[in-house]
Amino acid sequence: MLLRSAQRLIGGIYDLGVDYDVYDFLVTDRASLPPQVRARASREDLIVAQPTEPGGEIALALYLDRDLLERLRCEDPMRCLHAGNVADWWMALEGVSHFVYLAWNASHDRPVSLLELEMQAEVDKYVTSYWLLRRQSPEHFPAELRRALFERTRIDPRLADGREDLYRHASRYAERFCRRLEHLLRGARAGERRGVLAELRRFYRYTNARKLAHIERLA
């Protein structure tokens, strides 16, 4: 199934061990969401309930719009990622990225800021889409991908819930990191691609402050 495939793809790229299945946390009926988030317009939402007692477990739910998932079932990006399904793919992938990142960090007792959650999701969109496009068209380098993701998309104020600046910061930092990845991947041979993979895995495990400092050094 698509979301499980997306989770495996993220896990494989970053060499992650996440013992949870995204489908066990999936909600597709907005009416079953908590009242405080039910009125949101978003087609994707990660709902997190903090533990009420010290040492307690956090509770997660990933909401993805049922119609969104149905469109992706009919136009599976794992088989063919194209202009007609890429926006839906990025929406679903963002939810899976949030789920995996939060679950992995929680299993290592690491706090997660909203900025790093959103920044990593933008990086994951680029990296997974690059991987799919190269697998589907090995002779074509997807030079248009970074521009489509970072220059042709806009933040919808209705969905940002007053956090437009945070999303802009996350996108700006992610774009700078992905620009560097694009430069490395353009001329990379097989051995060099393994170096890019190692860079991605280190970056994933950095703290938020170290990620930002790393990106600043790339300028």
Backbone torsions as a table, in degrees:
resi	resn	phi	psi	omega
1	MET	NA	152.5	-168.2
2	LEU	-57.8	-50.2	-175.0
3	LEU	-65.8	-36.4	176.8
4	ARG	-67.1	-38.1	176.4
5	SER	-64.1	-39.9	177.7
6	ALA	-65.2	-40.1	177.7
7	GLN	-63.5	-42.6	178.6
8	ARG	-65.7	-36.5	179.6
9	LEU	-63.7	-47.9	177.9
10	ILE	-61.9	-45.2	-179.6
11	GLY	-61.7	-38.0	179.2
12	GLY	-70.4	-41.6	-179.8
13	ILE	-62.2	-43.9	-174.2
14	TYR	-98.9	2.3	179.1
15	ASP	56.6	57.7	-175.9
16	LEU	-105.2	149.5	170.9
17	GLY	-112.8	101.2	177.7
18	VAL	-120.3	118.2	-172.4
19	ASP	-85.7	5.6	-176.4
20	TYR	-107.1	147.6	177.4
21	ASP	-100.3	125.6	-176.2
22	VAL	-57.1	-30.9	-178.5
23	TYR	-68.3	-21.8	177.0
24	ASP	-71.6	-13.4	-177.2
25	PHE	-117.2	3.9	-174.3
26	LEU	-79.5	135.4	173.6
27	VAL	-125.7	130.6	179.1
28	THR	-118.6	-5.1	179.5
29	ASP	-104.3	109.3	-177.4
30	ARG	-60.4	-30.6	-178.2
31	ALA	-64.4	-20.1	-179.0
32	SER	-91.6	0.9	178.1
33	LEU	-76.3	159.0	175.4
34	PRO	-58.4	147.3	-176.0
35	PRO	-55.0	-35.3	-175.3
36	GLN	-70.7	-16.6	179.4
37	VAL	-116.0	-5.1	-174.2
38	ARG	-63.7	-31.1	-175.2
39	ALA	-84.3	-5.0	-179.8
40	ARG	-64.4	150.5	-177.6
41	ALA	-88.3	-7.9	-173.4
42	SER	-65.6	145.1	173.3
43	ARG	-89.0	-3.6	177.9
44	GLU	-140.3	134.3	-179.3
45	ASP	-156.0	130.5	172.2
46	LEU	-102.1	118.1	-177.7
47	ILE	-101.5	125.3	-177.0
48	VAL	-122.6	126.6	174.8
49	ALA	-111.7	118.6	-179.5
50	GLN	-70.8	150.2	179.2
51	PRO	-63.3	144.9	-179.2
52	THR	-85.8	-14.6	-180.0
53	GLU	-128.3	151.1	176.6
54	PRO	-57.3	133.3	-179.6
55	GLY	82.2	-1.4	178.7
56	GLY	-75.0	167.2	-178.6
57	GLU	-91.9	144.8	173.5
58	ILE	-76.4	154.0	177.4
59	ALA	-111.0	134.6	-177.4
60	LEU	-123.5	148.1	167.9
61	ALA	-146.5	136.3	176.8
62	LEU	-110.0	115.0	176.7
63	TYR	-94.1	127.6	170.6
64	LEU	-133.7	134.5	-177.1
65	ASP	-59.1	133.6	-177.4
66	ARG	-61.3	-40.6	179.7
67	ASP	-66.4	-36.5	175.8
68	LEU	-59.0	-47.4	-179.7
69	LEU	-66.1	-35.0	178.7
70	GLU	-66.9	-40.7	177.4
71	ARG	-62.2	-40.3	-179.8
72	LEU	-70.7	-29.3	175.1
73	ARG	-65.2	-38.2	179.9
74	CYS	-77.3	-32.0	-179.1
75	GLU	-124.3	74.3	-171.7
76	ASP	-67.8	114.1	-179.8
77	PRO	-67.2	-19.9	176.3
78	MET	-67.5	-25.5	176.7
79	ARG	-91.3	-43.0	-179.7
80	CYS	-154.8	109.9	176.0
81	LEU	-93.0	124.6	-175.0
82	HIS	-147.4	178.4	-175.3
83	ALA	-60.1	-28.2	-176.7
84	GLY	-78.8	-19.4	-178.5
85	ASN	-123.4	0.1	-174.4
86	VAL	-67.1	-36.4	-179.9
87	ALA	-65.2	-43.0	176.9
88	ASP	-65.1	-40.4	177.8
89	TRP	-59.1	-46.0	-179.7
90	TRP	-64.4	-36.4	178.1
91	MET	-63.9	-49.6	179.8
92	ALA	-66.4	-41.2	-179.2
93	LEU	-63.0	-37.0	177.8
94	GLU	-59.2	-43.1	178.4
95	GLY	-63.7	-43.8	179.1
96	VAL	-65.9	-41.0	177.9
97	SER	-59.0	-47.3	178.1
98	HIS	-58.7	-45.3	-179.1
99	PHE	-60.9	-49.7	-177.2
100	VAL	-64.7	-43.6	-176.4
101	TYR	-65.3	-42.8	-179.7
102	LEU	-69.0	-42.3	-179.7
103	ALA	-64.6	-42.7	-179.1
104	TRP	-65.6	-45.2	-179.8
105	ASN	-67.0	-38.4	178.0
106	ALA	-62.8	-37.3	179.6
107	SER	-68.9	-17.0	177.0
108	HIS	-108.3	15.6	178.3
109	ASP	54.2	42.3	179.9
110	ARG	-113.3	130.6	176.9
111	PRO	-70.7	156.8	-179.1
112	VAL	-130.5	129.2	175.1
113	SER	-91.5	157.1	178.5
114	LEU	-63.5	-35.4	179.7
115	LEU	-61.1	-48.6	-178.1
116	GLU	-70.2	-31.9	177.2
117	LEU	-61.5	-45.7	-179.3
118	GLU	-72.7	-38.6	179.4
119	MET	-63.8	-44.7	179.6
120	GLN	-64.4	-36.1	178.3
121	ALA	-62.6	-39.4	178.1
122	GLU	-65.9	-41.4	176.3
123	VAL	-62.7	-42.4	-179.7
124	ASP	-63.1	-37.8	176.9
125	LYS	-59.4	-46.3	-179.3
126	TYR	-64.8	-49.6	-173.1
127	VAL	-66.4	-45.9	-179.0
128	THR	-68.3	-37.8	178.8
129	SER	-67.4	-40.4	175.3
130	TYR	-58.5	-46.6	-177.8
131	TRP	-60.5	-45.1	-179.0
132	LEU	-65.7	-44.7	-177.8
133	LEU	-65.1	-38.9	178.6
134	ARG	-69.6	-35.6	177.6
135	ARG	-68.8	-38.1	-177.3
136	GLN	-80.5	-29.3	178.0
137	SER	-136.9	79.1	-173.1
138	PRO	-59.6	-26.2	-176.4
139	GLU	-86.3	-6.4	-175.0
140	HIS	-111.8	126.1	173.3
141	PHE	-89.0	124.1	-174.6
142	PRO	-78.0	69.2	-177.7
143	ALA	-63.5	-23.2	-178.3
144	GLU	-79.3	-12.5	-171.9
145	LEU	-62.5	-50.0	-176.7
146	ARG	-62.6	-41.4	179.2
147	ARG	-65.0	-42.3	-179.8
148	ALA	-62.5	-39.2	-176.5
149	LEU	-76.6	-41.6	-170.6
150	PHE	-106.6	-21.1	-176.3
151	GLU	-107.5	-22.8	-175.2
152	ARG	-107.9	3.2	176.9
153	THR	-105.6	152.0	-177.6
154	ARG	-129.4	150.5	177.2
155	ILE	-82.9	124.9	178.5
156	ASP	-85.7	114.7	-178.6
157	PRO	-57.8	-27.8	179.9
158	ARG	-66.1	-29.8	-177.4
159	LEU	-95.0	-22.0	-174.7
160	ALA	-74.1	-21.4	175.9
161	ASP	55.2	43.3	177.3
162	GLY	79.8	7.4	-177.1
163	ARG	-112.8	33.7	-178.4
164	GLU	-57.5	-42.3	-178.4
165	ASP	-62.4	-39.9	178.6
166	LEU	-62.3	-44.8	-179.6
167	TYR	-66.3	-35.4	177.2
168	ARG	-65.6	-43.2	178.0
169	HIS	-61.5	-45.5	-179.9
170	ALA	-60.5	-44.7	-179.7
171	SER	-65.8	-40.5	-178.3
172	ARG	-65.1	-44.1	178.4
173	TYR	-66.9	-42.5	179.6
174	ALA	-63.1	-39.0	180.0
175	GLU	-63.5	-40.3	179.1
176	ARG	-64.4	-40.6	178.0
177	PHE	-66.6	-43.3	-178.7
178	CYS	-70.2	-29.5	174.7
179	ARG	-61.9	-40.8	176.5
180	ARG	-65.2	-42.5	177.6
181	LEU	-60.9	-43.5	179.6
182	GLU	-58.9	-43.3	178.6
183	HIS	-61.2	-43.3	-179.2
184	LEU	-68.2	-39.2	-175.1
185	LEU	-74.7	-26.9	-176.8
186	ARG	-57.8	-45.2	-176.1
187	GLY	-108.6	12.9	-173.1
188	ALA	-77.1	132.1	169.1
189	ARG	-89.3	-178.4	-172.8
190	ALA	-55.6	-49.5	-179.8
191	GLY	-63.9	-36.3	179.6
192	GLU	-70.3	-32.5	177.0
193	ARG	-64.2	-33.4	175.9
194	ARG	-64.6	-33.3	175.8
195	GLY	-65.9	-38.0	176.7
196	VAL	-64.3	-41.0	178.3
197	LEU	-62.4	-41.2	177.4
198	ALA	-63.3	-38.8	177.4
199	GLU	-62.4	-42.8	179.1
200	LEU	-62.6	-41.1	-178.0
201	ARG	-69.7	-36.6	174.9
202	ARG	-64.4	-45.3	-178.2
203	PHE	-59.8	-42.1	-178.4
204	TYR	-58.8	-35.5	-174.8
205	ARG	-89.9	-6.8	176.6
206	TYR	-66.2	152.2	169.2
207	THR	-69.2	166.6	179.4
208	ASN	-57.6	-46.4	-178.6
209	ALA	-62.2	-39.9	-179.1
210	ARG	-70.7	-35.3	175.9
211	LYS	-60.4	-47.7	-178.6
212	LEU	-63.6	-42.7	179.2
213	ALA	-64.2	-38.7	178.6
214	HIS	-62.1	-44.6	-179.2
215	ILE	-67.4	-39.3	177.7
216	GLU	-58.7	-36.9	-179.9
217	ARG	-70.3	-19.2	-179.4
218	LEU	-76.2	-17.9	-175.6
219	ALA	-66.5	NA	NA
